[in-house]
Amino acid sequence: MEELGGLPLIEPGVDYTKIGAINQKRTTAFVNHVIAQSVQFLNRFSAVCEIKLAAMSTKLQSVEVQLQLLEAKLNSIPGTAATGTAPAAPATGTVPTDTGTEVPPVETAPSDPVGPLDSNQPTVADDPRYAKYFKMLRVGIPAVGVKQKMVGDGVDPRLLDNPDLPAPAGSGNIPESDDSSIESSETEFSD
């Protein structure tokens, strides 16, 4: 027995010249099977991660909206609005954000209607497409929360400030928010 660096070398007692060759087709099939199984596992894992990430994003947005509603409710209590106010915006007309960048203020449309109010056209307050938003205001939900809901539904939140304006013409109803998009993405990646 020979030694290499103080460790004994054990020589195999197998004569490789007497052992037959490994079948290449069988080896290729095994390797292909392992690769295919690994790819399927990684694809499933990726799909599950994407679904969970989308669900967490939705939950995070919900928490942010609830936080805004809570802040609005706290600010509506007399005596607490002055203690938790944010720093004033700079004189440049831009609004600072948490990341340090500044966003220009959103320009609002004039509150006066463009033309005379048509007696046949319903106002925003009377239009059934917007009735749920005005009901939310009547039950005590802060306007900030209602406007956030309107943005989420794809509706112009400025309509809430001007309920006497004629309702925008449109054949479609306000899109209902549901979880069908999440369910369709789950089935999209399933086997």
For each residue, the residues with C-beta under 8 A, 3 or more apart:
1: 8 9 10 11
2: 8 9
3: 6 7 8 9
4: 7 9
5:
6: 3
7: 3 4
8: 1 2 3
9: 1 2 3 4
10: 1
11: 1
12:
13:
14: 19
15: 18 19
16: 19
17:
18: 15
19: 14 15 16
20:
21:
22: 26 27
23: 26 27
24: 27 28
25: 28 29
26: 22 23 29 30
27: 22 23 24 30 31
28: 24 25 31 32
29: 25 26 32 33
30: 26 27 33 34
31: 27 28 34 35
32: 28 29 35 36
33: 29 30 36 37
34: 30 31 37 38
35: 31 32 38 39
36: 32 33 39 40
37: 33 34 40 41
38: 34 35 41 42
39: 35 36 42 43
40: 36 37 43 44 191
41: 37 38 44 45
42: 38 39 45 46
43: 39 40 46 47 189
44: 40 41 47 48 189 191
45: 41 42 48 49
46: 42 43 49 50 189
47: 43 44 50 51 189 190
48: 44 45 51 52
49: 45 46 52 53
50: 46 47 53 54 185 189
51: 47 48 54 55 182 185 186 189
52: 48 49 55 56
53: 49 50 56 57
54: 50 51 57 58 182 185
55: 51 52 58 59 182
56: 52 53 59 60
57: 53 54 60 61
58: 54 55 61 62 182
59: 55 56 62 63
60: 56 57 63 64
61: 57 58 64 65
62: 58 59 65 66
63: 59 60 66 67
64: 60 61 67 68
65: 61 62 68 69 145 148 149 152
66: 62 63 69 70
67: 63 64 70 71
68: 64 65 71 72 144 145 148
69: 65 66 72 73 141 142 144 145
70: 66 67 73 74
71: 67 68 74 75 84
72: 68 69 75 76 142 143 144 145
73: 69 70 76 77 142
74: 70 71 77 80 84
75: 71 72 80 81 84
76: 72 73 81 142
77: 73 74 80 81
78: 81
79: 82 83
80: 74 75 77 83 84
81: 75 76 77 78 84 85
82: 79 85
83: 79 80
84: 71 74 75 80 81
85: 81 82
86:
87: 96
88:
89: 93 94 95 96
90: 93 94 96 102
91:
92: 102
93: 89 90 104 105
94: 89 90 102 103 104 105
95: 89 102 103 104 105
96: 87 89 90 100 101 102
97: 100 101 102 103
98:
99:
100: 96 97
101: 96 97
102: 90 92 94 95 96 97
103: 94 95 97
104: 93 94 95
105: 93 94 95
106:
107:
108: 158
109: 158
110:
111: 161 162
112:
113: 116 117 162 164 165 166
114:
115:
116: 113
117: 113 121 123 164 166
118: 121 166
119:
120:
121: 117 118 166 167
122: 126 127 166 167
123: 117 126 127 163 164 165 166 167
124: 127 130 159 162 163 164 165 166 167
125: 130 134 163 164
126: 122 123 167
127: 122 123 124 130 131 167
128: 131
129: 167 170 173 174
130: 124 125 127 133 134 155 159 167 174
131: 127 128 134 135
132: 135 136
133: 130 136 137 146 149 150 155 160
134: 125 130 131 137 138 160 163
135: 131 132 138 139
136: 132 133 139 141 145 146 149
137: 133 134 140 141 143 146 160
138: 134 135
139: 135 136
140: 137
141: 69 136 137 145 146
142: 69 72 73 76 145 146
143: 72 137 146 147 160
144: 68 69 72 147 148
145: 65 68 69 72 136 141 142 148 149
146: 133 136 137 141 142 143 149 150 157 160
147: 143 144 150 151 157 160
148: 65 68 144 145 151 152 157
149: 65 133 136 145 146 152 153
150: 133 146 147 153 155 156 157 159 160
151: 147 148 154 155 157
152: 65 148 149 177
153: 149 150 174 175 177
154: 151 174 175
155: 130 133 150 151 159 174
156: 150 159 168
157: 146 147 148 150 151 160 161
158: 108 109 161 162
159: 124 130 150 155 156 162 163 165 168
160: 133 134 137 143 146 147 150 157 163
161: 111 157 158
162: 111 113 124 158 159 165
163: 123 124 125 134 159 160
164: 113 117 123 124 125
165: 113 123 124 159 162
166: 113 117 118 121 122 123 124
167: 121 122 123 124 126 127 129 130
168: 156 159
169:
170: 129
171:
172: 175
173: 129 176
174: 129 130 153 154 155
175: 153 154 172
176: 173
177: 152 153
178: 181
179: 182 183
180: 183 184
181: 178 184 185
182: 51 54 55 58 179 185 186
183: 179 180 186 187
184: 180 181 187 188
185: 50 51 54 181 182 188 189
186: 51 182 183 189 190
187: 183 184 190
188: 184 185
189: 43 44 46 47 50 51 185 186
190: 47 186 187
191: 40 44
